[in-house]
Amino acid sequence: MKKNIYTHIVTCLLIISTSCNKETEVTSTQVSQSSSGDLNQASVKHFVGEHFGGGVIFYLDQSGKHGLITTAADFEEPSVWSWKDMLNGAKDTALGAGAVNTRRIFNTQGYPESEAYSYAALECLGLIQNGYQDWYLPSINELNKMYENKTIVGGFLQFSYWSSTESGATKAWLKNFNSGLQLLQVKTAAYALRPVRKF
């Protein structure tokens, strides 16, 4: 009787051991397949007009893996660039420079006493959309690139849009999406906004 019990226990242990080894093999295979999937995902190239990263891609670098995204629609209300005539150090024009400009504007102007006195850069910084909260006011060259691809991206109206690039204490650059003209305007005038983020 004891011999049968020991034989049964040994048989059970062998079955459990074999089962565990098979489970380890399956798990290893799944991890391997998952890693392979991640590598494939990393090699995927994007395209202008693709809905991705909380908005729509309007610019890609040469790798096709990084670029700039804009929201699919404007803010409901236009906004002033600033309520004050002052230099903010937001003079950069390059692609990708809008984030630095926006931060400089905020560092200079801060939070207004009332929401009624919000301004373009603060509106963009405060945006949380589709799980992303790193939006900013685009530089003038980012805005120009957006204009070049406006038909592919879609959703633009025949408005003028503020950039984050200033030109002196009283004026900043904007882009007219009807005529395509790049213009200087007083900072206290209200124009449309289209936030941007990098990926």
MDTraj code that builds the backbone (N, CA, C; nanometers):
import mdtraj as md
import numpy as np

residues = "MET LYS LYS ASN ILE TYR THR HIS ILE VAL THR CYS LEU LEU ILE ILE SER THR SER CYS ASN LYS GLU THR GLU VAL THR SER THR GLN VAL SER GLN SER SER SER GLY ASP LEU ASN GLN ALA SER VAL LYS HIS PHE VAL GLY GLU HIS PHE GLY GLY GLY VAL ILE PHE TYR LEU ASP GLN SER GLY LYS HIS GLY LEU ILE THR THR ALA ALA ASP PHE GLU GLU PRO SER VAL TRP SER TRP LYS ASP MET LEU ASN GLY ALA LYS ASP THR ALA LEU GLY ALA GLY ALA VAL ASN THR ARG ARG ILE PHE ASN THR GLN GLY TYR PRO GLU SER GLU ALA TYR SER TYR ALA ALA LEU GLU CYS LEU GLY LEU ILE GLN ASN GLY TYR GLN ASP TRP TYR LEU PRO SER ILE ASN GLU LEU ASN LYS MET TYR GLU ASN LYS THR ILE VAL GLY GLY PHE LEU GLN PHE SER TYR TRP SER SER THR GLU SER GLY ALA THR LYS ALA TRP LEU LYS ASN PHE ASN SER GLY LEU GLN LEU LEU GLN VAL LYS THR ALA ALA TYR ALA LEU ARG PRO VAL ARG LYS PHE".split()
xyz = np.array([
    [0.0839, -0.1200, 0.0000],
    [0.0000, 0.0000, 0.0000],
    [0.0872, 0.1248, 0.0000],
    [0.1922, 0.1289, 0.0873],
    [0.2810, 0.2437, 0.0948],
    [0.3539, 0.2633, -0.0361],
    [0.3933, 0.1482, -0.0995],
    [0.4655, 0.1551, -0.2259],
    [0.3805, 0.2227, -0.3316],
    [0.2503, 0.1881, -0.3337],
    [0.1581, 0.2498, -0.4306],
    [0.1436, 0.4001, -0.4062],
    [0.1404, 0.4403, -0.2814],
    [0.1264, 0.5823, -0.2481],
    [0.2497, 0.6588, -0.2954],
    [0.3705, 0.6001, -0.2673],
    [0.4945, 0.6674, -0.3098],
    [0.5023, 0.6767, -0.4612],
    [0.4592, 0.5697, -0.5289],
    [0.4599, 0.5699, -0.6760],
    [0.3662, 0.6780, -0.7276],
    [0.2513, 0.6908, -0.6648],
    [0.1522, 0.7920, -0.7034],
    [0.2078, 0.9333, -0.6824],
    [0.2763, 0.9551, -0.5679],
    [0.3334, 1.0869, -0.5370],
    [0.4418, 1.1225, -0.6377],
    [0.5292, 1.0261, -0.6682],
    [0.6371, 1.0496, -0.7644],
    [0.5786, 1.0818, -0.9013],
    [0.4749, 1.0078, -0.9413],
    [0.4089, 1.0319, -1.0707],
    [0.3501, 1.1729, -1.0752],
    [0.2840, 1.2133, -0.9661],
    [0.2253, 1.3486, -0.9587],
    [0.3333, 1.4551, -0.9695],
    [0.4456, 1.4361, -0.8997],
    [0.5548, 1.5330, -0.9040],
    [0.6126, 1.5447, -1.0442],
    [0.6242, 1.4315, -1.1134],
    [0.6745, 1.4319, -1.2511],
    [0.5792, 1.5090, -1.3424],
    [0.4504, 1.4891, -1.3249],
    [0.3490, 1.5593, -1.4071],
    [0.3558, 1.7095, -1.3809],
    [0.3651, 1.7467, -1.2528],
    [0.3719, 1.8897, -1.2162],
    [0.4978, 1.9521, -1.2739],
    [0.6106, 1.8818, -1.2617],
    [0.7376, 1.9321, -1.3120],
    [0.7328, 1.9532, -1.4634],
    [0.6769, 1.8555, -1.5340],
    [0.6642, 1.8651, -1.6803],
    [0.5733, 1.9801, -1.7180],
    [0.4628, 1.9955, -1.6447],
    [0.3675, 2.1037, -1.6699],
    [0.4336, 2.2398, -1.6507],
    [0.5135, 2.2529, -1.5430],
    [0.5814, 2.3803, -1.5158],
    [0.6811, 2.4134, -1.6259],
    [0.7529, 2.3122, -1.6724],
    [0.8498, 2.3350, -1.7800],
    [0.7798, 2.3825, -1.9068],
    [0.6656, 2.3227, -1.9383],
    [0.5901, 2.3636, -2.0572],
    [0.5388, 2.5059, -2.0428],
    [0.4920, 2.5408, -1.9210],
    [0.4408, 2.6757, -1.8963],
    [0.5521, 2.7786, -1.9131],
    [0.6737, 2.7427, -1.8639],
    [0.7880, 2.8328, -1.8788],
    [0.8200, 2.8539, -2.0261],
    [0.8132, 2.7445, -2.1051],
    [0.8396, 2.7556, -2.2487],
    [0.7379, 2.8463, -2.3158],
    [0.6087, 2.8289, -2.2787],
    [0.5019, 2.9100, -2.3377],
    [0.5227, 3.0569, -2.3019],
    [0.5529, 3.0824, -2.1730],
    [0.5744, 3.2198, -2.1276],
    [0.6925, 3.2823, -2.2006],
    [0.8015, 3.2071, -2.2150],
    [0.9191, 3.2577, -2.2852],
    [0.8860, 3.2919, -2.4289],
    [0.8048, 3.2038, -2.4920],
    [0.7649, 3.2281, -2.6313],
    [0.6814, 3.3550, -2.6412],
    [0.5885, 3.3735, -2.5441],
    [0.5031, 3.4919, -2.5454],
    [0.5853, 3.6190, -2.5279],
    [0.6832, 3.6164, -2.4344],
    [0.7690, 3.7320, -2.4118],
    [0.8480, 3.7620, -2.5383],
    [0.8991, 3.6560, -2.6007],
    [0.9766, 3.6736, -2.7240],
    [0.8916, 3.7353, -2.8335],
    [0.7664, 3.6852, -2.8473],
    [0.6765, 3.7398, -2.9486],
    [0.6407, 3.8840, -2.9173],
    [0.6199, 3.9159, -2.7870],
    [0.5855, 4.0512, -2.7469],
    [0.6998, 4.1465, -2.7781],
    [0.8248, 4.1036, -2.7482],
    [0.9407, 4.1876, -2.7780],
    [0.9523, 4.2117, -2.9265],
    [0.9260, 4.1054, -3.0032],
    [0.9309, 4.1191, -3.1489],
    [0.8269, 4.2183, -3.1970],
    [0.7068, 4.2167, -3.1344],
    [0.5998, 4.3103, -3.1707],
    [0.6405, 4.4532, -3.1409],
    [0.7094, 4.4733, -3.0246],
    [0.7555, 4.6068, -2.9880],
    [0.8564, 4.6592, -3.0893],
    [0.9448, 4.5706, -3.1350],
    [1.0439, 4.6119, -3.2345],
    [0.9767, 4.6517, -3.3643],
    [0.8750, 4.5730, -3.4035],
    [0.8014, 4.6062, -3.5260],
    [0.7319, 4.7407, -3.5125],
    [0.6746, 4.7661, -3.3923],
    [0.6046, 4.8923, -3.3675],
    [0.7003, 5.0100, -3.3768],
    [0.8231, 4.9900, -3.3244],
    [0.9228, 5.0971, -3.3253],
    [0.9685, 5.1312, -3.4666],
    [0.9582, 5.0349, -3.5566],
    [1.0046, 5.0585, -3.6934],
    [0.8950, 5.1157, -3.7840],
    [0.7736, 5.1317, -3.7299],
    [0.6633, 5.1857, -3.8090],
    [0.6877, 5.3325, -3.8403],
    [0.6667, 5.3699, -3.9667],
    [0.6798, 5.5108, -4.0056],
    [0.5413, 5.5726, -4.0140],
    [0.5339, 5.6985, -3.9809],
    [0.4080, 5.7714, -3.9798],
    [0.3912, 5.8504, -4.1090],
    [0.2773, 5.9198, -4.1223],
    [0.2525, 6.0008, -4.2409],
    [0.1758, 6.1272, -4.2030],
    [0.1976, 6.2319, -4.2824],
    [0.1272, 6.3581, -4.2613],
    [-0.0215, 6.3350, -4.2848],
    [-0.1032, 6.3831, -4.1919],
    [-0.2470, 6.3615, -4.1978],
    [-0.2937, 6.2464, -4.1109],
    [-0.1991, 6.1702, -4.0551],
    [-0.2339, 6.0569, -3.9685],
    [-0.2852, 6.1075, -3.8338],
    [-0.3931, 6.0464, -3.7860],
    [-0.4444, 6.0770, -3.6522],
    [-0.3611, 5.9957, -3.5534],
    [-0.2833, 6.0677, -3.4731],
    [-0.1865, 6.0013, -3.3867],
    [-0.1471, 6.0957, -3.2735],
    [-0.1169, 6.0397, -3.1583],
    [-0.0625, 6.1194, -3.0477],
    [-0.1515, 6.2319, -3.0010],
    [-0.2827, 6.2108, -3.0064],
    [-0.3757, 6.3108, -2.9556],
    [-0.4212, 6.4140, -3.0561],
    [-0.3747, 6.4036, -3.1806],
    [-0.4152, 6.5006, -3.2828],
    [-0.3855, 6.4498, -3.4227],
    [-0.3371, 6.5380, -3.5090],
    [-0.3091, 6.5033, -3.6488],
    [-0.1659, 6.5453, -3.6811],
    [-0.0888, 6.4544, -3.7399],
    [0.0498, 6.4853, -3.7774],
    [0.0506, 6.5832, -3.8942],
    [0.1281, 6.6921, -3.8804],
    [0.1406, 6.7873, -3.9913],
    [0.2849, 6.8036, -4.0381],
    [0.3793, 6.7426, -3.9650],
    [0.5199, 6.7490, -4.0079],
    [0.5930, 6.6245, -3.9580],
    [0.6825, 6.5696, -4.0435],
    [0.7672, 6.4567, -4.0068],
    [0.9118, 6.4876, -4.0400],
    [1.0033, 6.4392, -3.9548],
    [1.1446, 6.4531, -3.9888],
    [1.1820, 6.3447, -4.0898],
    [1.3084, 6.3362, -4.1269],
    [1.3507, 6.2431, -4.2315],
    [1.3329, 6.0975, -4.1922],
    [1.3374, 6.0684, -4.0633],
    [1.3206, 5.9292, -4.0187],
    [1.1774, 5.8801, -4.0350],
    [1.0828, 5.9735, -4.0381],
    [0.9417, 5.9354, -4.0455],
    [0.8862, 5.8870, -3.9132],
    [0.9679, 5.8927, -3.8072],
    [0.9252, 5.8430, -3.6756],
    [0.8978, 5.9541, -3.5757],
    [0.9418, 6.0754, -3.6087],
    [0.9248, 6.1889, -3.5180],
    [0.8749, 6.3096, -3.5964],
    [0.8023, 6.3955, -3.5270],
    [0.7508, 6.5133, -3.5949],
    [0.6650, 6.5981, -3.5045],
    [0.5664, 6.6638, -3.5673],
    [0.4799, 6.7569, -3.4956],
    [0.3334, 6.7237, -3.5210],
    [0.2548, 6.7416, -3.4167],
    [0.1114, 6.7108, -3.4187],
    [0.0346, 6.8362, -3.3821],
    [-0.0767, 6.8590, -3.4472],
    [-0.1659, 6.9677, -3.4081],
    [-0.3006, 6.9098, -3.3677],
    [-0.3760, 6.9861, -3.2926],
    [-0.5111, 6.9419, -3.2567],
    [-0.5972, 6.9359, -3.3830],
    [-0.7033, 6.8588, -3.3788],
    [-0.7890, 6.8419, -3.4959],
    [-0.8806, 6.9618, -3.5187],
    [-0.8868, 7.0523, -3.4218],
    [-0.9727, 7.1712, -3.4352],
    [-0.9140, 7.2880, -3.3572],
    [-0.9595, 7.4087, -3.3923],
    [-0.9158, 7.5296, -3.3214],
    [-0.9788, 7.5342, -3.1823],
    [-0.9228, 7.6203, -3.0970],
    [-0.9943, 7.6563, -2.9748],
    [-1.1227, 7.7271, -3.0155],
    [-1.2235, 7.7163, -2.9318],
    [-1.3531, 7.7777, -2.9655],
    [-1.3442, 7.9286, -2.9766],
    [-1.2647, 7.9906, -2.8917],
    [-1.2554, 8.1367, -2.8885],
    [-1.1154, 8.1832, -2.9291],
    [-1.1059, 8.2923, -3.0038],
    [-0.9739, 8.3499, -3.0320],
    [-0.9132, 8.4046, -2.9035],
    [-0.7843, 8.4329, -2.9083],
    [-0.7163, 8.4813, -2.7876],
    [-0.6151, 8.5892, -2.8238],
    [-0.5853, 8.6751, -2.7272],
    [-0.4790, 8.7740, -2.7458],
    [-0.3449, 8.7035, -2.7254],
    [-0.2397, 8.7586, -2.7845],
    [-0.1052, 8.7057, -2.7629],
    [-0.0584, 8.7460, -2.6234],
    [-0.0905, 8.8697, -2.5864],
    [-0.0532, 8.9223, -2.4553],
    [-0.1417, 9.0420, -2.4229],
    [-0.1635, 9.0650, -2.2947],
    [-0.2368, 9.1843, -2.2522],
    [-0.1423, 9.3005, -2.2258],
    [-0.0105, 9.2707, -2.2228],
    [0.0881, 9.3731, -2.1887],
    [0.1872, 9.3905, -2.3026],
    [0.2352, 9.5113, -2.3206],
    [0.3437, 9.5376, -2.4144],
    [0.4754, 9.5137, -2.3419],
    [0.5361, 9.4002, -2.3708],
    [0.6610, 9.3653, -2.3034],
    [0.7358, 9.2608, -2.3844],
    [0.8672, 9.2559, -2.3671],
    [0.9491, 9.1525, -2.4301],
    [0.9431, 9.0258, -2.3461],
    [0.9306, 8.9114, -2.4148],
    [0.9207, 8.7834, -2.3460],
    [1.0378, 8.6903, -2.3772],
    [1.1255, 8.7318, -2.4692],
    [1.2363, 8.6445, -2.5105],
    [1.1920, 8.5317, -2.6010],
    [1.0718, 8.5445, -2.6580],
    [1.0145, 8.4395, -2.7430],
    [1.0369, 8.4735, -2.8899],
    [1.1631, 8.4752, -2.9313],
    [1.1944, 8.5200, -3.0666],
    [1.2325, 8.4064, -3.1615],
    [1.2376, 8.2824, -3.1116],
    [1.2779, 8.1703, -3.1965],
    [1.1738, 8.1408, -3.3040],
    [1.2227, 8.1043, -3.4214],
    [1.1332, 8.0804, -3.5360],
    [1.1331, 7.9352, -3.5834],
    [1.2311, 7.8558, -3.5443],
    [1.2538, 7.7231, -3.6026],
    [1.1459, 7.6214, -3.5690],
    [1.1460, 7.5115, -3.6480],
    [1.0598, 7.3977, -3.6174],
    [1.1040, 7.3405, -3.4832],
    [1.0106, 7.3200, -3.3945],
    [1.0412, 7.2686, -3.2612],
    [1.0668, 7.3767, -3.1577],
    [1.0795, 7.5025, -3.2017],
    [1.1121, 7.6115, -3.1087],
    [0.9899, 7.6666, -3.0360],
    [0.8710, 7.6313, -3.0807],
    [0.7495, 7.6833, -3.0185],
    [0.7377, 7.6482, -2.8716],
    [0.7879, 7.5299, -2.8338],
    [0.7800, 7.4872, -2.6939],
    [0.8626, 7.5796, -2.6046],
    [0.9822, 7.6157, -2.6516],
    [1.0698, 7.7063, -2.5755],
    [1.0071, 7.8454, -2.5688],
    [0.9573, 7.8946, -2.6823],
    [0.8913, 8.0255, -2.6843],
    [0.7756, 8.0305, -2.5851],
    [0.6927, 7.9278, -2.5902],
    [0.5731, 7.9230, -2.5053],
    [0.6104, 7.9276, -2.3579],
    [0.7138, 7.8522, -2.3214],
    [0.7587, 7.8498, -2.1822],
    [0.8131, 7.9868, -2.1406],
    [0.8847, 8.0516, -2.2327],
    [0.9386, 8.1854, -2.2015],
    [0.8263, 8.2876, -2.1815],
    [0.7249, 8.2772, -2.2653],
    [0.6102, 8.3691, -2.2521],
    [0.5443, 8.3500, -2.1155],
    [0.5226, 8.2242, -2.0794],
    [0.4591, 8.1965, -1.9508],
    [0.5471, 8.2421, -1.8344],
    [0.6787, 8.2183, -1.8452],
    [0.7695, 8.2591, -1.7375],
    [0.7681, 8.4101, -1.7165],
    [0.7442, 8.4845, -1.8243],
    [0.7402, 8.6308, -1.8152],
    [0.6048, 8.6807, -1.7671],
    [0.4973, 8.6205, -1.8209],
    [0.3631, 8.6735, -1.7939],
    [0.2896, 8.6021, -1.6803],
    [0.3212, 8.4767, -1.6565],
    [0.2604, 8.4021, -1.5466],
    [0.1098, 8.3858, -1.5604],
    [0.0463, 8.3642, -1.4448],
    [-0.0990, 8.3475, -1.4415],
    [-0.1661, 8.4833, -1.4217],
    [-0.2686, 8.5130, -1.5006],
    [-0.3402, 8.6404, -1.4812],
    [-0.4285, 8.6356, -1.3573],
    [-0.4731, 8.7531, -1.3134],
    [-0.5596, 8.7604, -1.1951],
    [-0.6952, 8.6966, -1.2215],
    [-0.7373, 8.6949, -1.3485],
    [-0.8691, 8.6406, -1.3837],
    [-0.8578, 8.5594, -1.5121],
    [-0.9408, 8.4555, -1.5247],
    [-0.9442, 8.3748, -1.6479],
    [-0.9778, 8.4599, -1.7691],
    [-1.0484, 8.5691, -1.7467],
    [-1.0853, 8.6588, -1.8565],
    [-0.9615, 8.7201, -1.9216],
    [-0.8500, 8.7174, -1.8490],
    [-0.7262, 8.7755, -1.9012],
    [-0.6242, 8.6689, -1.9419],
    [-0.6742, 8.5524, -1.9802],
    [-0.5850, 8.4479, -2.0304],
    [-0.5259, 8.4924, -2.1639],
    [-0.4212, 8.4271, -2.2067],
    [-0.3537, 8.4653, -2.3314],
    [-0.3132, 8.3378, -2.4074],
    [-0.2699, 8.3550, -2.5329],
    [-0.2501, 8.2430, -2.6247],
    [-0.1589, 8.1325, -2.5700],
    [-0.0412, 8.1697, -2.5219],
    [0.0534, 8.0687, -2.4736],
    [-0.0035, 7.9911, -2.3548],
    [-0.0695, 8.0600, -2.2639],
    [-0.1281, 7.9961, -2.1460],
    [-0.2427, 7.9033, -2.1858],
    [-0.3220, 7.9439, -2.2841],
    [-0.4312, 7.8583, -2.3332],
    [-0.3755, 7.7247, -2.3830],
    [-0.2653, 7.7326, -2.4581],
    [-0.2060, 7.6099, -2.5141],
    [-0.1430, 7.5246, -2.4047],
    [-0.0711, 7.5878, -2.3123],
    [-0.0087, 7.5138, -2.2020],
    [-0.1124, 7.4435, -2.1145],
    [-0.2292, 7.5031, -2.1009],
    [-0.3334, 7.4477, -2.0146],
    [-0.4172, 7.3394, -2.0790],
    [-0.3940, 7.3138, -2.2068],
    [-0.4768, 7.2156, -2.2781],
    [-0.4409, 7.0726, -2.2374],
    [-0.5429, 6.9952, -2.2056],
    [-0.5289, 6.8501, -2.1880],
    [-0.6254, 6.7866, -2.2866],
    [-0.5715, 6.7153, -2.3854],
    [-0.6571, 6.6596, -2.4897],
    [-0.6111, 6.5199, -2.5279],
    [-0.7053, 6.4274, -2.5292],
    [-0.6788, 6.2882, -2.5661],
    [-0.5630, 6.2282, -2.4850],
    [-0.5548, 6.2681, -2.3590],
    [-0.4534, 6.2125, -2.2702],
    [-0.3183, 6.2827, -2.2760],
    [-0.3052, 6.3861, -2.3553],
    [-0.1773, 6.4583, -2.3676],
    [-0.1910, 6.5993, -2.3103],
    [-0.0852, 6.6438, -2.2409],
    [-0.0900, 6.7771, -2.1801],
    [0.0392, 6.8551, -2.2043],
    [0.1100, 6.8204, -2.3143],
    [0.2347, 6.8902, -2.3466],
    [0.2198, 6.9774, -2.4717],
    [0.1038, 7.0389, -2.4865],
    [0.0766, 7.1244, -2.6014],
    [0.1408, 7.2615, -2.5828],
    [0.1701, 7.3260, -2.6939],
    [0.2288, 7.4601, -2.6882],
    [0.1851, 7.5421, -2.8091],
    [0.2141, 7.6720, -2.8052],
    [0.1824, 7.7629, -2.9151],
    [0.2943, 7.7518, -3.0186],
    [0.2631, 7.7198, -3.1446],
    [0.3692, 7.6945, -3.2432],
    [0.4521, 7.8174, -3.2780],
    [0.5783, 7.7933, -3.3126],
    [0.6632, 7.9005, -3.3658],
    [0.6109, 7.9377, -3.5047],
    [0.6609, 8.0468, -3.5611],
    [0.6115, 8.0888, -3.6925],
    [0.6449, 7.9865, -3.8010],
    [0.7611, 7.9212, -3.7946],
    [0.7938, 7.8198, -3.8954],
    [0.7122, 7.6923, -3.8780],
    [0.6766, 7.6598, -3.7546],
    [0.5861, 7.5472, -3.7321],
    [0.4487, 7.5799, -3.7916],
    [0.4065, 7.7026, -3.7725],
    [0.2775, 7.7467, -3.8275],
    [0.2810, 7.7465, -3.9806],
    [0.3940, 7.7874, -4.0386],
    [0.4084, 7.7838, -4.1840],
    [0.4001, 7.6413, -4.2375],
    [0.4631, 7.5476, -4.1682],
    [0.4577, 7.4061, -4.2084],
    [0.3145, 7.3536, -4.1968],
    [0.2445, 7.3967, -4.0940],
    [0.1040, 7.3585, -4.0767],
    [0.0208, 7.4100, -4.1941],
    [0.0482, 7.5347, -4.2336],
    [-0.0243, 7.5944, -4.3461],
    [0.0032, 7.5170, -4.4760],
    [0.1276, 7.4771, -4.4981],
    [0.1635, 7.4016, -4.6188],
    [0.0833, 7.2723, -4.6297],
    [0.0518, 7.2118, -4.5161],
    [-0.0194, 7.0836, -4.5157],
    [-0.1633, 7.0964, -4.4663],
    [-0.2185, 7.2167, -4.4744],
    [-0.3516, 7.2405, -4.4165],
    [-0.4607, 7.1564, -4.4830],
    [-0.4485, 7.1306, -4.6128],
    [-0.5500, 7.0504, -4.6824],
    [-0.5458, 6.9054, -4.6368],
    [-0.4253, 6.8531, -4.6179],
    [-0.4104, 6.7138, -4.5741],
    [-0.4560, 6.6984, -4.4294],
    [-0.4159, 6.7934, -4.3453],
    [-0.4513, 6.7868, -4.2023],
    [-0.5995, 6.8136, -4.1822],
    [-0.6532, 6.9154, -4.2497],
    [-0.7957, 6.9481, -4.2431],
    [-0.8351, 7.0210, -4.1154],
    [-0.9577, 7.0736, -4.1162],
    [-1.0130, 7.1371, -3.9973],
    [-0.9804, 7.2836, -3.9795],
    [-0.9029, 7.3418, -4.0717],
    [-0.8671, 7.4823, -4.0577],
    [-0.9737, 7.5721, -4.1198],
    [-0.9908, 7.6883, -4.0586],
    [-1.0827, 7.7876, -4.1122],
    [-1.0006, 7.8993, -4.1752],
    [-1.0660, 7.9882, -4.2441],
    [-0.9951, 8.0971, -4.3130],
    [-0.9611, 8.2096, -4.2149],
    [-0.8896, 8.1722, -4.1098],
    [-0.8547, 8.2651, -4.0033],
    [-0.7058, 8.2957, -4.0060],
    [-0.6667, 8.3937, -3.9263],
    [-0.5261, 8.4158, -3.8958],
    [-0.4985, 8.3497, -3.7614],
    [-0.3827, 8.2822, -3.7525],
    [-0.3454, 8.2067, -3.6331],
    [-0.2192, 8.2656, -3.5713],
    [-0.2220, 8.2795, -3.4401],
    [-0.1048, 8.3284, -3.3690],
    [0.0072, 8.2258, -3.3700],
    [0.1309, 8.2763, -3.3827],
    [0.2494, 8.1958, -3.3541],
    [0.3018, 8.2400, -3.2177],
    [0.4013, 8.1673, -3.1663],
    [0.4622, 8.2057, -3.0380],
    [0.5829, 8.2976, -3.0591],
    [0.6118, 8.3339, -3.1850],
    [0.7295, 8.4149, -3.2167],
    [0.6968, 8.5635, -3.2112],
    [0.7615, 8.6336, -3.1206],
    [0.7362, 8.7769, -3.1084],
    [0.8360, 8.8579, -3.1910],
    [0.8007, 8.9826, -3.2154],
    [0.8908, 9.0762, -3.2836],
    [0.8863, 9.2081, -3.2083],
    [0.9601, 9.2148, -3.1022],
    [0.9582, 9.3341, -3.0192],
    [0.8557, 9.3260, -2.9082],
    [0.8417, 9.4355, -2.8367],
    [0.7549, 9.4388, -2.7180],
    [0.6067, 9.4433, -2.7526],
    [0.5722, 9.4973, -2.8702],
    [0.4308, 9.5210, -2.8985],
    [0.3699, 9.4306, -3.0055],
    [0.4545, 9.3594, -3.0825],
    [0.4002, 9.2802, -3.1938],
    [0.4539, 9.1371, -3.1961],
    [0.3733, 9.0490, -3.2572],
    [0.4128, 8.9090, -3.2754],
    [0.3673, 8.8629, -3.4136],
    [0.4245, 8.7492, -3.4571],
    [0.3941, 8.6971, -3.5910],
    [0.2684, 8.6111, -3.5901],
    [0.1924, 8.6213, -3.6983],
    [0.0788, 8.5322, -3.7202],
    [0.0782, 8.4880, -3.8657],
    [-0.0043, 8.3875, -3.8946],
    [-0.0158, 8.3346, -4.0302],
    [-0.1615, 8.3384, -4.0718],
    [-0.1876, 8.4018, -4.1864],
    [-0.3232, 8.4049, -4.2403],
    [-0.3455, 8.2784, -4.3231],
    [-0.4393, 8.1940, -4.2819],
    [-0.4614, 8.0660, -4.3487],
    [-0.5532, 8.0789, -4.4696],
    [-0.5924, 8.2009, -4.5024],
    [-0.6673, 8.2267, -4.6253],
    [-0.5701, 8.2705, -4.7344],
    [-0.4941, 8.3762, -4.7095],
    [-0.4018, 8.4312, -4.8087],
    [-0.2644, 8.3655, -4.8048],
    [-0.2288, 8.3033, -4.6912],
    [-0.0958, 8.2454, -4.6760],
    [0.0089, 8.3455, -4.6321],
    [-0.0318, 8.4700, -4.6085],
    [0.0633, 8.5737, -4.5687],
    [0.1068, 8.5563, -4.4237],
    [0.2330, 8.5843, -4.3991],
    [0.2889, 8.5870, -4.2647],
    [0.2940, 8.7334, -4.2236],
    [0.2285, 8.7690, -4.1149],
    [0.2085, 8.9100, -4.0803],
    [0.2474, 8.9396, -3.9363],
    [0.2833, 9.0656, -3.9115],
    [0.3024, 9.1134, -3.7754],
    [0.1755, 9.1813, -3.7288],
    [0.1380, 9.1573, -3.6036],
    [0.0170, 9.2190, -3.5501],
    [0.0422, 9.2551, -3.4037],
    [-0.0333, 9.3545, -3.3549],
    [-0.0193, 9.3926, -3.2136],
    [-0.0614, 9.2763, -3.1241],
    [0.0103, 9.2577, -3.0159],
    [-0.0124, 9.1426, -2.9275],
    [-0.1485, 9.1439, -2.8589],
    [-0.2087, 9.2612, -2.8467],
    [-0.3368, 9.2708, -2.7761],
    [-0.4572, 9.2387, -2.8656],
    [-0.4317, 9.2062, -2.9927],
    [-0.5407, 9.1661, -3.0835],
    [-0.5684, 9.0165, -3.0650],
    [-0.6934, 8.9770, -3.0837],
    [-0.7327, 8.8368, -3.0648],
    [-0.7388, 8.7628, -3.1978],
    [-0.6701, 8.6485, -3.2041],
    [-0.6697, 8.5639, -3.3237],
    [-0.6827, 8.4171, -3.2848],
    [-0.7028, 8.3336, -3.3856],
    [-0.7249, 8.1902, -3.3631],
    [-0.5984, 8.1210, -3.3120],
    [-0.6195, 8.0066, -3.2468],
    [-0.5095, 7.9267, -3.1919],
    [-0.5205, 7.7832, -3.2393],
    [-0.4057, 7.7242, -3.2725],
    [-0.4007, 7.5809, -3.3017],
    [-0.2774, 7.5231, -3.2311],
    [-0.2969, 7.4628, -3.1140],
    [-0.1852, 7.4099, -3.0358],
    [-0.1102, 7.2975, -3.1077],
    [0.0133, 7.2741, -3.0623],
    [0.1036, 7.1779, -3.1231],
    [0.1723, 7.0970, -3.0130],
    [0.2131, 6.9754, -3.0460],
    [0.2998, 6.8967, -2.9572],
    [0.3984, 6.8164, -3.0424],
    [0.5115, 6.7794, -2.9818],
    [0.6142, 6.7004, -3.0507],
    [0.5956, 6.5530, -3.0199],
    [0.6453, 6.4663, -3.1080],
    [0.6516, 6.3229, -3.0754],
    [0.7793, 6.2643, -3.1340],
])
top = md.Topology()
chain = top.add_chain()
for i, resn in enumerate(residues, 1):
    res = top.add_residue(resn, chain, resSeq=i)
    for name in ("N", "CA", "C"):
        top.add_atom(name, md.element.get_by_symbol(name[0]), res)
traj = md.Trajectory(xyz[None], top)
